[in-house]
Amino acid sequence: MTQPVPPGTGLTGFVTREALDASADPTAAERAQLDQAVELLAGRRIALLTGAGLSTDSGIPDYRGPDAPPRNPMTYQQFVGDPVLRQRYWARNHVGWHHLRHAVPNAGHEAVVHLEERGLLTGVITQNVDRLHSDAGSVRVIDLHGRYDRVLCLSCGAVYTREGIARLLEKLNPGFLERVAADGDIAPDADAEITDTEGFTIADCPVCEGMLKPDFVYFGENVPKERVRLAYAAVDDAGALLVAGSSLTVMSGLRFVRHAAKEGKPVVIINRGETRGDALADLKIDMGVGTALQYLARALPDPVPWPGQGH
């Protein structure tokens, strides 16, 4: 396996400790199912689609797992159209950001790096915005829903680091983080449950004073076409699709399962609980994602060389 990420590295710059310890070994029943997955995937290069279930071992809550609380995420239309909701969102995000920014890759992310280094993956399509795949060392990552370490100006297109905007928000709202604690859960997009948001001052774009928005796709907002194209290309280049930790509730991820199934490519889904793609899967395994990915990283044989690649 790859070595743990050294403190202070990674594209987000917020890795502060080693990756979490390896997950528990699979049970005998889980091993039997994972061996079926190995049979389906062996000799094929794989497109990997990951969701929030992969990051739970890093302390980031799931969206729709069996133990996830009900969520009512803000839509893009609400964010841009309602100043009060936008103020509420930024206050909650400011608190949530300071909780989640120190999350580090776990053993499941490290297993993905190992699969990629061995040439088994055509790409990592992730629905997560936490950037933990890149922090772990994965190279070909398609951040389908964006990333929460960046902020965009909707007027002039300027791009800022989330850390820089956090400093600006702290200057505009001195003592806010000390006064306000999260009242409940924090969503994977850093949306913290807090009630004291009325006096929060949001930051405008330092360049043009336009509206700032975290660089991830909201409900009601389309995934940028180039990301979709790259994701489809990863599936087209692969001989199979592996889904890890996604309920596939939203179409942005489910479409790739439908595409792979339509092309006659094996689909393996690993997730705790039902997914919207179960009926299309050649194999569905209900178990912890980190444990499963570690097993597959050990058990899958090296890929068949590409034409002209040599032996």
N, C-alpha and C positions, 0 to 999 in steps of 0.2 A: 504494500500500500504506500501511498505518498506520505511524506513527512508532514506533521502538523504545520499550519501556517504560522510563521514567527510573529510575535506581537508587533502591532503597529503597521502591518503590511496589508495588502489587498487593495483593490481599486476604490473601495469606500474610504479607506484610511481609518476604519473604526474597529479593526480586529485587535482585541486587547488581551486575549488569552488563547491557549491551545484549543484545538477542536475537542468536542466532547468525546468521552470514552465510547468505545464500540458498543453497539446495541446488544441485547441478549441474543444468544444463539437461537435459531429457529427450532420449533418443536419437530417431532418426527413427522407429524401430519403436514406441517408447513414445508419441511424438507422434501416430502413427496411431491407437493405441488410445485415447489421451486425447481425440482428436477424435470418436471413436465415443461416448465418455462425454458429451461436450458435446452431441451430437445427441440422446442419450437424455434428458439433464437439461434442455436448453434449454426455456424457457417454463414450467417447473415450479418451484414452491418445494420445497426439499429438506430432509429431516430427515437430520442428520449423526450417525453413530455412530462414535466414535473409540476406539482402544485403545492399548496400550503402544507399538506401532510408530510412533506419532506423536511420542513423547517421546524416542526414542533419539537424535535429533539434539541433544537437550539434555543428553546424557550419562547418561540414566536407562536401565538395561538393559531389554530386552524380556523378557516371560514365556516366550513359545513361538515366537519367531522362529527362522529357520534356524540362527543362531549362538548361540542362548540355551542356557545350561547346564541340565541337568535340575534341577527344583525339587520340593521336597516341602513345600508350604505347610502351616502349622498350621491345624487346623480350629477352629471355634468351641467344639466340645465339649472339645477338648484344652485350649484356653485357659482356659475357666472351670472345668474339672474336675481339672486336674493342676497343683499348685503349682510343681513342678519345671519343667515345660514352660513355664509362665507366666513364671517367673523367667528362664529361658533366652530366651524371646521378648523380654522387655523389655530384657535386656542387649544382644541383637543389634539390636533396634530403636533403642536409644540410640546405638549406634555408627553404624548406617545413617542415622539421622536427621541426624546432623551432617555426613554426606557429601552427602546428597541435598537438604538444605534450601536450598542455594544454587543449585539448578538454575533456569534461566531459560527463558522461552518461545523457541522457535525459529521459523524462517521459516514452517514449516507452521502453527503456531498463529497467526501474524500473517495468513496467508492466510485462515484461518477467520474471523478478525475482519473482514477485508475482505468476505468473502462475506456475513456477517451485516449489516454496515453497509449493504450494497446491497439488503437485503431479500430475499436469496435463501434464507435458512435459516428454518425454523420452530422450530428448536431444535438445540442441541448436546448429544447424549446421550453422555457419556463414561464408559468403564469405568475410566479412570485416576483415581487418588487424589491426583495431584500438584498439582492446582489450577492448572496452567499455562494452561489456557484462560482462566480468570478473570484471572490475572496479565497475560495478553496483552491483555485488554480485552473478551473476549466477555461478553455480558450474559445471554443466555438459556441458561444451562448447567445441565444436570441431571447432578449427580454421582452416577451410578447406584450406584457401590460405596463412596460416602462420600468422605472427604478426610483426608489425613494431617496437616493442620495443627490438628486438634481431637482432644480426648480426652474420653470420656464416663465417668461413674460409672454402673455397672450397678445400683447400689442406689438412689441418690436422684435420678439423672438430671442431676446437675450437669454443665456443659460447661466444659472448660478449653482454653486454647490449648496446642498441643504445645510451643511455646517455653517456656511457664511450667512445664510438667511436666518439660521438659529441665533447667531450672534446679534444680528440686526433686531430680531424679535425680542431678545433679552434687553437690548438698550431701550426699545420702545415700551417694554413692559417689565420694568425693574421689580424684582422680588416676586414675580408671578409664579415661577416654578416652586418657590419656597412656600407660597401661600396655598397653592392648589395641588391637591393630590388626586390621582386617578380614583374615581369612585367605584370602578368595576374593572371589566376586562379591557384589553387593548387589542384592537384588530391587527391583522398582518400588515395593513397599510399605515400603521401608527395612529389610528383613530382611537383616542383614549376616551373612556366614559367619564366626563367631568361635567359639572353643572354650572360652575362659576365662570361664565364666558362673556358676560355682558360688557365688562369694561376693558376687554382685550383690544389692543390696537394692532391691526394687521399691517404688514409692510407692503409698500408699493415698489415697483421696479425702480432701482436706483438710477437707471439710464433715462427712462421716459415717463416714469410714474404710472405705468400701466399695471394691469392686474397680474399678479403672480399666481402660479398654480404648480403644485408638485408634479413632477414629470412621470405620472402614471395615468393609465386609462381609467376613467370613471365609468360607472354604469351610464348607458345612454351615449357614450362616446365611442367612436370607431377606432379599432387598432390601426395604426398607420400601415398603408399598403405595402411598404417595403418590408416591414417586419413579417407581414403575412406571406409575402412572396418568399422570403428566406426560409420561413417555417415549412411551407409547402415543398420547397426545394430539398430541405433536409429529409422530409418524408419520401419524396420521389427518389432520392439517392439511396435510400435505405431498402433493405429487404424485409424489415419488420418494424413495428411500432411498439414501444414499451411506454406505458403510462404509469407514473409513480406518484401517488399522493394527491390525486385530483379527483373530485367528485364529478367533473365534466358537466357541471350544472349550466355553465354559460357556453354559448355557441363558439366563442373564440377558441376554446380548446377542443370541444366535441367535433368540430368540422374536420380536424386532422384524423380523428378516429374513423369518421365516416369515409374520408378520402382513402385511408389505408385499406379499410375493409372493401371498399369498392374496387380497389386495384388488386384485391386478392392477396394482400400482404398480411401475415399473421399479426394479430393484435393481442398483447398481454397487458392486463390491467392489474396493478397492485395498489390496493387502497383499503383503509378500514371503513367499512360501510358500503352501501350500494353506490353505484355511479350511473350517470345517464347513458354511459356507453356499454354497460354490461352485456346487453343483447348482441352487440357487434363484436365482442371479444372472443377470441379463440380460447382464452384462459383468463379467468378472474381469480385473484388470490386476495383473500381478506386477511391482512396481517400488517405489521409495522413495516414501513417503507425502508427505514435505515437498515434493519436486519436483512430484508430481502435483497437490497442492492449490494450489501457486503457479500452475501452468499453468491449472487450472480457474478460479481467481480472476481471471485475465486474460482467459480465453477465453469464459466463460459470458456470455450477454447479460443485460441487466437483466430482472428478472421482469415477467411480465404483471401489470398492476394488478389488485388485488382488486376485486370488485364494489362500486361506490359509492366507490372510492378516487379516481377521477378519472384524468386522463391527463397 
